[in-house]
Amino acid sequence: MDHATFRPATQADLAALPEHVKGEIVDGVLHTQPRPRGEHSSIEGMAFADLHVPFQRGRGGPGGWWIVVEPGIELPRAAEFSPDVAGWRRARMPGGPKGRIRIVPDWICEVLSPSNRTYDLTIKRRFYAEVGVQHLWYIDPDARTLTVSRLHEGHWLELGVYSDSDRVRAEPFEAVEIDLAEWWPAPEPEPEPGPAP
């Protein structure tokens, strides 16, 4: 990048993107990727559903959180970024999420896909640590895994990698058990054998 001619990206650059493209601006750089497809959105929705009722609504869990799908967040280093799912402790955001959010989330969950894997695991992972997100989850639909990390002294400490059939109590939501088997699409049925030749 030629720093002498570098122009930080702006909200106008985001607004100019085609509808099928998602954009984020981190450290002045516009990062784009295709909007999520069905499986990605379904898994994102399952993670949200498992946490929203017990932690935001307080049904079957302790409450005390705001859980939001694809929030628009604006920080000094990011004119716009939008994790797949994010959560804030109500003590840090008493009025709830309204308009453009300017408070660093306490927890972020990203669903990996071929179009965003490198960006999520490098640029965004580093950025999340630097701005002080305390907990980070990665859901990998291809590997059918959940990776849970906590920020420790500015670096990610991996707490566990859970497989598709595990039942987990994962930080910071240990108060409720999550059945990961419910997150994944049902396996495709085996084709019926054709008539014998």
LINKA-V509158 format. One record per helix or strand of 3 or more residues. SS is the DSSP state (H for helix, E for strand). FROM is the first residue (numbers start at 1). TO is the last residue. If there is no record, write none. Layout:
SS:FROM:TO / SS:FROM:TO
This chain:
H:11:15 / E:21:26 / E:29:34 / H:38:57 / E:65:69 / E:73:75 / E:78:81 / E:85:89 / E:107:112 / H:117:131 / E:135:140 / E:145:152 / E:155:163 / H:180:182
